[in-house]
Amino acid sequence: MASPELNTKTRTKVEDNHSSLTGTLASVFILGFILIITWVSVYFLYLDRL
């Protein structure tokens, strides 16, 4: 008869890697600032040509 024990040989290693997430957050902020600067400059160009 099989024993009802859990298989403890398979363990998953959880890696705590925050450096990739910080780089991702910095990239998103940089991209956001570039988009905001582009939209504001196009808006002021539109206002100047009215």
N, CA, C and O atoms as a CHARMM CRD file, in Angstrom:
* protein
*
  200
    1    1 MET  N      0.83600  -1.18000   0.00000 PROA 1      0.00000
    2    1 MET  CA     0.00000   0.00000   0.00000 PROA 1      0.00000
    3    1 MET  C      0.88600   1.24900   0.00000 PROA 1      0.00000
    4    1 MET  O      1.90200   1.27700   0.69400 PROA 1      0.00000
    5    2 ALA  N      0.52100   2.27700  -0.76100 PROA 2      0.00000
    6    2 ALA  CA     1.32000   3.48500  -0.88100 PROA 2      0.00000
    7    2 ALA  C      1.17800   4.34700   0.36300 PROA 2      0.00000
    8    2 ALA  O      0.11400   4.43400   0.97600 PROA 2      0.00000
    9    3 SER  N      2.29200   4.98000   0.71300 PROA 3      0.00000
   10    3 SER  CA     2.25000   5.83600   1.90100 PROA 3      0.00000
   11    3 SER  C      1.70100   7.21800   1.51300 PROA 3      0.00000
   12    3 SER  O      2.06400   7.73600   0.45700 PROA 3      0.00000
   13    4 PRO  N      0.84600   7.81900   2.32800 PROA 4      0.00000
   14    4 PRO  CA     0.22600   9.09800   1.99000 PROA 4      0.00000
   15    4 PRO  C      1.09800  10.30400   2.34700 PROA 4      0.00000
   16    4 PRO  O      0.57500  11.33400   2.77300 PROA 4      0.00000
   17    5 GLU  N      2.41000  10.19100   2.18100 PROA 5      0.00000
   18    5 GLU  CA     3.30100  11.30100   2.51500 PROA 5      0.00000
   19    5 GLU  C      3.50800  12.18000   1.28700 PROA 5      0.00000
   20    5 GLU  O      3.40400  11.72300   0.14800 PROA 5      0.00000
   21    6 LEU  N      3.79800  13.43500   1.54100 PROA 6      0.00000
   22    6 LEU  CA     4.08200  14.36900   0.45400 PROA 6      0.00000
   23    6 LEU  C      5.49700  14.14900  -0.05900 PROA 6      0.00000
   24    6 LEU  O      6.39100  13.77300   0.69900 PROA 6      0.00000
   25    7 ASN  N      5.68700  14.38100  -1.31500 PROA 7      0.00000
   26    7 ASN  CA     7.00800  14.25200  -1.90900 PROA 7      0.00000
   27    7 ASN  C      7.82400  15.49700  -1.54700 PROA 7      0.00000
   28    7 ASN  O      7.54600  16.58400  -2.05300 PROA 7      0.00000
   29    8 THR  N      8.80800  15.34800  -0.69300 PROA 8      0.00000
   30    8 THR  CA     9.60000  16.49100  -0.24200 PROA 8      0.00000
   31    8 THR  C     10.88000  16.67000  -1.04300 PROA 8      0.00000
   32    8 THR  O     11.68800  17.54100  -0.72100 PROA 8      0.00000
   33    9 LYS  N     11.08100  15.87000  -2.07000 PROA 9      0.00000
   34    9 LYS  CA    12.30400  15.97700  -2.85900 PROA 9      0.00000
   35    9 LYS  C     12.25400  17.13000  -3.84100 PROA 9      0.00000
   36    9 LYS  O     13.29900  17.64200  -4.24200 PROA 9      0.00000
   37   10 THR  N     11.06800  17.54700  -4.23400 PROA 10     0.00000
   38   10 THR  CA    10.95100  18.64500  -5.18900 PROA 10     0.00000
   39   10 THR  C     10.74300  19.93600  -4.42800 PROA 10     0.00000
   40   10 THR  O      9.66500  20.19200  -3.89200 PROA 10     0.00000
   41   11 ARG  N     11.77100  20.73300  -4.38900 PROA 11     0.00000
   42   11 ARG  CA    11.70200  22.04000  -3.73500 PROA 11     0.00000
   43   11 ARG  C     11.95500  23.11600  -4.76700 PROA 11     0.00000
   44   11 ARG  O     12.83600  22.98200  -5.61600 PROA 11     0.00000
   45   12 THR  N     11.19700  24.16200  -4.69500 PROA 12     0.00000
   46   12 THR  CA    11.39000  25.27400  -5.62300 PROA 12     0.00000
   47   12 THR  C     12.12900  26.38200  -4.91200 PROA 12     0.00000
   48   12 THR  O     11.80800  26.74100  -3.77900 PROA 12     0.00000
   49   13 LYS  N     13.11400  26.91400  -5.58800 PROA 13     0.00000
   50   13 LYS  CA    13.91200  27.99400  -5.02500 PROA 13     0.00000
   51   13 LYS  C     13.29500  29.31800  -5.45700 PROA 13     0.00000
   52   13 LYS  O     13.15200  29.59000  -6.64900 PROA 13     0.00000
   53   14 VAL  N     12.94000  30.12200  -4.49100 PROA 14     0.00000
   54   14 VAL  CA    12.34400  31.41900  -4.77400 PROA 14     0.00000
   55   14 VAL  C     13.45300  32.45400  -4.75700 PROA 14     0.00000
   56   14 VAL  O     14.09900  32.67700  -3.73300 PROA 14     0.00000
   57   15 GLU  N     13.66100  33.07300  -5.89000 PROA 15     0.00000
   58   15 GLU  CA    14.71100  34.08100  -5.98400 PROA 15     0.00000
   59   15 GLU  C     14.11800  35.45000  -5.70500 PROA 15     0.00000
   60   15 GLU  O     13.07300  35.80800  -6.24900 PROA 15     0.00000
   61   16 ASP  N     14.78500  36.20500  -4.86300 PROA 16     0.00000
   62   16 ASP  CA    14.33400  37.54000  -4.50500 PROA 16     0.00000
   63   16 ASP  C     15.18400  38.54600  -5.27100 PROA 16     0.00000
   64   16 ASP  O     16.18400  39.04700  -4.75700 PROA 16     0.00000
   65   17 ASN  N     14.77700  38.83500  -6.50000 PROA 17     0.00000
   66   17 ASN  CA    15.58100  39.67500  -7.38100 PROA 17     0.00000
   67   17 ASN  C     14.82800  40.96300  -7.65100 PROA 17     0.00000
   68   17 ASN  O     13.93200  40.99300  -8.49400 PROA 17     0.00000
   69   18 HSD  N     15.18200  42.03100  -6.94300 PROA 18     0.00000
   70   18 HSD  CA    14.50600  43.30700  -7.10800 PROA 18     0.00000
   71   18 HSD  C     15.21900  44.21800  -8.10800 PROA 18     0.00000
   72   18 HSD  O     14.66800  45.24900  -8.49500 PROA 18     0.00000
   73   19 SER  N     16.42500  43.86200  -8.52900 PROA 19     0.00000
   74   19 SER  CA    17.17200  44.73300  -9.42400 PROA 19     0.00000
   75   19 SER  C     16.51000  44.82800 -10.79200 PROA 19     0.00000
   76   19 SER  O     16.52600  45.89500 -11.40400 PROA 19     0.00000
   77   20 SER  N     15.92900  43.73800 -11.28500 PROA 20     0.00000
   78   20 SER  CA    15.28000  43.80300 -12.58800 PROA 20     0.00000
   79   20 SER  C     14.00700  44.64400 -12.51500 PROA 20     0.00000
   80   20 SER  O     13.65300  45.33200 -13.47300 PROA 20     0.00000
   81   21 LEU  N     13.32100  44.58300 -11.37100 PROA 21     0.00000
   82   21 LEU  CA    12.11200  45.38600 -11.22500 PROA 21     0.00000
   83   21 LEU  C     12.43700  46.86500 -11.07900 PROA 21     0.00000
   84   21 LEU  O     11.67300  47.70800 -11.54900 PROA 21     0.00000
   85   22 THR  N     13.54900  47.20000 -10.44000 PROA 22     0.00000
   86   22 THR  CA    13.91600  48.60900 -10.32400 PROA 22     0.00000
   87   22 THR  C     14.31800  49.15500 -11.68600 PROA 22     0.00000
   88   22 THR  O     14.00300  50.30000 -12.01100 PROA 22     0.00000
   89   23 GLY  N     14.99700  48.36300 -12.47100 PROA 23     0.00000
   90   23 GLY  CA    15.34400  48.80500 -13.81900 PROA 23     0.00000
   91   23 GLY  C     14.11700  48.98200 -14.68000 PROA 23     0.00000
   92   23 GLY  O     14.04900  49.90300 -15.49400 PROA 23     0.00000
   93   24 THR  N     13.15100  48.11000 -14.50400 PROA 24     0.00000
   94   24 THR  CA    11.90500  48.22400 -15.25900 PROA 24     0.00000
   95   24 THR  C     11.14700  49.48300 -14.85700 PROA 24     0.00000
   96   24 THR  O     10.62400  50.19600 -15.71300 PROA 24     0.00000
   97   25 LEU  N     11.08900  49.75700 -13.56000 PROA 25     0.00000
   98   25 LEU  CA    10.39700  50.95100 -13.08000 PROA 25     0.00000
   99   25 LEU  C     11.08700  52.20800 -13.58500 PROA 25     0.00000
  100   25 LEU  O     10.41200  53.15600 -13.98800 PROA 25     0.00000
  101   26 ALA  N     12.40100  52.23900 -13.57400 PROA 26     0.00000
  102   26 ALA  CA    13.14200  53.39600 -14.08000 PROA 26     0.00000
  103   26 ALA  C     12.89900  53.58200 -15.57200 PROA 26     0.00000
  104   26 ALA  O     12.74200  54.71200 -16.03500 PROA 26     0.00000
  105   27 SER  N     12.86500  52.49600 -16.32800 PROA 27     0.00000
  106   27 SER  CA    12.61600  52.59200 -17.76500 PROA 27     0.00000
  107   27 SER  C     11.20900  53.11000 -18.05800 PROA 27     0.00000
  108   27 SER  O     11.01200  53.90200 -18.97900 PROA 27     0.00000
  109   28 VAL  N     10.24000  52.66100 -17.27200 PROA 28     0.00000
  110   28 VAL  CA     8.86100  53.11600 -17.47200 PROA 28     0.00000
  111   28 VAL  C      8.74600  54.60300 -17.15500 PROA 28     0.00000
  112   28 VAL  O      8.07000  55.33700 -17.87600 PROA 28     0.00000
  113   29 PHE  N      9.40100  55.05700 -16.08000 PROA 29     0.00000
  114   29 PHE  CA     9.36300  56.47900 -15.74100 PROA 29     0.00000
  115   29 PHE  C     10.03800  57.32600 -16.81600 PROA 29     0.00000
  116   29 PHE  O      9.53300  58.38900 -17.17500 PROA 29     0.00000
  117   30 ILE  N     11.16800  56.86600 -17.32700 PROA 30     0.00000
  118   30 ILE  CA    11.86400  57.61400 -18.38000 PROA 30     0.00000
  119   30 ILE  C     11.00300  57.69500 -19.63200 PROA 30     0.00000
  120   30 ILE  O     10.89300  58.75600 -20.24600 PROA 30     0.00000
  121   31 LEU  N     10.39700  56.58400 -20.00900 PROA 31     0.00000
  122   31 LEU  CA     9.52400  56.58200 -21.17800 PROA 31     0.00000
  123   31 LEU  C      8.31300  57.48600 -20.95900 PROA 31     0.00000
  124   31 LEU  O      7.88900  58.18900 -21.87700 PROA 31     0.00000
  125   32 GLY  N      7.75800  57.47200 -19.75800 PROA 32     0.00000
  126   32 GLY  CA     6.62200  58.34300 -19.43600 PROA 32     0.00000
  127   32 GLY  C      6.98800  59.81100 -19.52800 PROA 32     0.00000
  128   32 GLY  O      6.22400  60.61300 -20.06500 PROA 32     0.00000
  129   33 PHE  N      8.17100  60.17300 -18.99800 PROA 33     0.00000
  130   33 PHE  CA     8.59800  61.56600 -19.07000 PROA 33     0.00000
  131   33 PHE  C      8.82300  61.99900 -20.51600 PROA 33     0.00000
  132   33 PHE  O      8.49800  63.12700 -20.88600 PROA 33     0.00000
  133   34 ILE  N      9.37200  61.11400 -21.32600 PROA 34     0.00000
  134   34 ILE  CA     9.58000  61.45100 -22.74100 PROA 34     0.00000
  135   34 ILE  C      8.24100  61.68000 -23.43100 PROA 34     0.00000
  136   34 ILE  O      8.10000  62.62200 -24.21100 PROA 34     0.00000
  137   35 LEU  N      7.25000  60.82100 -23.14800 PROA 35     0.00000
  138   35 LEU  CA     5.93000  60.99300 -23.75500 PROA 35     0.00000
  139   35 LEU  C      5.25700  62.27900 -23.28900 PROA 35     0.00000
  140   35 LEU  O      4.63800  62.98000 -24.09000 PROA 35     0.00000
  141   36 ILE  N      5.37200  62.59500 -22.00300 PROA 36     0.00000
  142   36 ILE  CA     4.76000  63.82100 -21.48700 PROA 36     0.00000
  143   36 ILE  C      5.41800  65.05000 -22.10000 PROA 36     0.00000
  144   36 ILE  O      4.73000  65.99700 -22.48200 PROA 36     0.00000
  145   37 ILE  N      6.74600  65.04200 -22.19600 PROA 37     0.00000
  146   37 ILE  CA     7.45700  66.18100 -22.80100 PROA 37     0.00000
  147   37 ILE  C      7.06400  66.34000 -24.26700 PROA 37     0.00000
  148   37 ILE  O      6.90600  67.46400 -24.74500 PROA 37     0.00000
  149   38 THR  N      6.90400  65.23200 -24.98100 PROA 38     0.00000
  150   38 THR  CA     6.50800  65.28600 -26.39000 PROA 38     0.00000
  151   38 THR  C      5.10600  65.87500 -26.53900 PROA 38     0.00000
  152   38 THR  O      4.88600  66.75300 -27.37400 PROA 38     0.00000
  153   39 TRP  N      4.15100  65.39100 -25.72800 PROA 39     0.00000
  154   39 TRP  CA     2.78100  65.90200 -25.81800 PROA 39     0.00000
  155   39 TRP  C      2.70400  67.37900 -25.45300 PROA 39     0.00000
  156   39 TRP  O      1.98300  68.13700 -26.10200 PROA 39     0.00000
  157   40 VAL  N      3.43400  67.79700 -24.42600 PROA 40     0.00000
  158   40 VAL  CA     3.40800  69.20900 -24.02000 PROA 40     0.00000
  159   40 VAL  C      4.03600  70.08200 -25.09400 PROA 40     0.00000
  160   40 VAL  O      3.53000  71.16800 -25.37600 PROA 40     0.00000
  161   41 SER  N      5.12600  69.63100 -25.69800 PROA 41     0.00000
  162   41 SER  CA     5.76000  70.43700 -26.74700 PROA 41     0.00000
  163   41 SER  C      4.86800  70.53200 -27.98100 PROA 41     0.00000
  164   41 SER  O      4.80800  71.58900 -28.60900 PROA 41     0.00000
  165   42 VAL  N      4.18000  69.46200 -28.34000 PROA 42     0.00000
  166   42 VAL  CA     3.26200  69.51600 -29.48600 PROA 42     0.00000
  167   42 VAL  C      2.07500  70.42800 -29.16800 PROA 42     0.00000
  168   42 VAL  O      1.60200  71.14800 -30.04700 PROA 42     0.00000
  169   43 TYR  N      1.59100  70.40800 -27.92900 PROA 43     0.00000
  170   43 TYR  CA     0.47900  71.27500 -27.53000 PROA 43     0.00000
  171   43 TYR  C      0.88500  72.74600 -27.61100 PROA 43     0.00000
  172   43 TYR  O      0.12700  73.57700 -28.11200 PROA 43     0.00000
  173   44 PHE  N      2.09400  73.06800 -27.11100 PROA 44     0.00000
  174   44 PHE  CA     2.54100  74.46300 -27.19600 PROA 44     0.00000
  175   44 PHE  C      2.82200  74.87500 -28.63200 PROA 44     0.00000
  176   44 PHE  O      2.62500  76.03900 -28.97900 PROA 44     0.00000
  177   45 LEU  N      3.27300  73.96600 -29.46900 PROA 45     0.00000
  178   45 LEU  CA     3.45200  74.26600 -30.88100 PROA 45     0.00000
  179   45 LEU  C      2.10400  74.55400 -31.53000 PROA 45     0.00000
  180   45 LEU  O      1.99800  75.45600 -32.36100 PROA 45     0.00000
  181   46 TYR  N      1.07600  73.80000 -31.16100 PROA 46     0.00000
  182   46 TYR  CA    -0.27700  74.02900 -31.65400 PROA 46     0.00000
  183   46 TYR  C     -0.78900  75.40200 -31.21300 PROA 46     0.00000
  184   46 TYR  O     -1.36700  76.13900 -32.01200 PROA 46     0.00000
  185   47 LEU  N     -0.57700  75.74100 -29.94600 PROA 47     0.00000
  186   47 LEU  CA    -1.02900  77.04400 -29.44900 PROA 47     0.00000
  187   47 LEU  C     -0.28300  78.18300 -30.12100 PROA 47     0.00000
  188   47 LEU  O     -0.85500  79.24800 -30.34900 PROA 47     0.00000
  189   48 ASP  N      0.97400  77.97300 -30.43700 PROA 48     0.00000
  190   48 ASP  CA     1.75800  79.02700 -31.08000 PROA 48     0.00000
  191   48 ASP  C      1.29200  79.28800 -32.50900 PROA 48     0.00000
  192   48 ASP  O      1.38900  80.41400 -32.99700 PROA 48     0.00000
  193   49 ARG  N      0.79300  78.26500 -33.17300 PROA 49     0.00000
  194   49 ARG  CA     0.37600  78.42500 -34.57400 PROA 49     0.00000
  195   49 ARG  C     -1.06100  78.82000 -34.74100 PROA 49     0.00000
  196   49 ARG  O     -1.51900  78.97000 -35.87400 PROA 49     0.00000
  197   50 LEU  N     -1.79600  78.99700 -33.66700 PROA 50     0.00000
  198   50 LEU  CA    -3.19000  79.43700 -33.78500 PROA 50     0.00000
  199   50 LEU  C     -3.30300  80.86300 -34.24200 PROA 50     0.00000
  200   50 LEU  O     -4.41200  81.37800 -34.38900 PROA 50     0.00000
